[in-house]
């Protein structure tokens, strides 16, 4: 299964005509609201179900079940799991992230689309501009010198007469060639000059950096190159991440789903997109002998339906709650213990039938179709209502392993860049360096 773009679809889901969507600003708000329901609307049936679930979890954890943890980091008990509110697999995540990021970089380098959309160093129409890079919070610019390759020395433009003819420069005294160069101090203290090629300035700087320290200045009066800005007609990406099973989950997949969601934010924001990440939980009850006696309540209707709960892991203008995203997606103590223990509180809030068995005994978890409609369609409609037509919508669901992480992120990023490339080619009257 790949990360897929969401297209707006009106109407209601085919299989479930009744559903609710409840949104929260973060996962802690979801957790607090469920506990507030328990306080304001007590229920003996909810309490009985909760106690049965607790006994079941304690029994399974006593056998060291890996359904609730990985790498030997399973919670010791039900209460230990609820006490967790941080991601405990940080080192494992960093190791996988490092491996995956290298693979993704390699994959993206194979694509001309990514190279096309990268900013490049160019000269403006007067032959000047600005080249700026950040170092120690200072604006530094490489100094440009005139250099004589034959005399192997720097040329003082204030005391020596330099003649410019077209693209060629030479000394008036003997017609010897003069070039523009970067001045580099090597480790042993020697000075070397690296020619600055106008048609390949970025690689000239890279070459100089490999040799030693490039002579720079922080004066903003000495400007030479500027970094071309590639406009994006679609400059924002909204990602809906679906939790497998909505709580009753084969959680190993969600471990890699969390990693994919976290890394793709870094990649997209590095390419100039604003990114919003929403996490979806939930599921529902169906008709039949299992779900029939436990209907959901929708005002004048009681029967099959869906309950969805979403929370924001990252908004467009804020930093990502990386710990929250990884804890809720990649830690089974959230999936299979904390969230499941809250389900009946939410069902009680809506007036749904409560089974005294464990909370998910008659519950059907998240399905891929839910991420398209109603969840994906609802979220896209909300952006359209705000007038945000420049947002690209995706969902990520059931990422099974490292290879799948690479594939899904690559597909998602290339889809975004390709949409912008095609839009620029179609609507722009300017030359932004696109390959025609």
Buried (B, 14 or more C-beta within 10 A) or exposed (E): BBBBBBEBBEEEBEEBBBBBBBBBEBBBEBBEBBEEBBEEEEBEBBBBBBEBBBEEBBEBBEEEBEBBBBEEBBBEBBEBBBEBBEBBBEEBBEEBBEEBBEBBEEBBEEBEBBBBBBBBBBBEEEEEBBBEEEEEEEBBBBBBBBBBEEEEEBBEEEEBEBEEEEEEBBBEEEEEEBBBBBBBBEEEEEEEBBBBEBEBBBEBBEBBBEBBEBBBEEEEEBBBBBBBEBEBBBBBBBBBBBBBBBBBBBBBBBBBBBBBBBBBBBBBBEBBBBBBBBBBBBBBBBEEEBBEEBBBBBEEEBBBBBBBBBBBBBBBEEEBBBEBBBBBBBBBBBBBBBBBBBBBBBBBBBEBBBBBBBBBBBBBBBBEBBBBBBBBBBBBBEBEEEEEEBBBBBBBBBBBEBEBBBBBBBBBBBBBBBBBBEBBEEEEEEEBBBEE
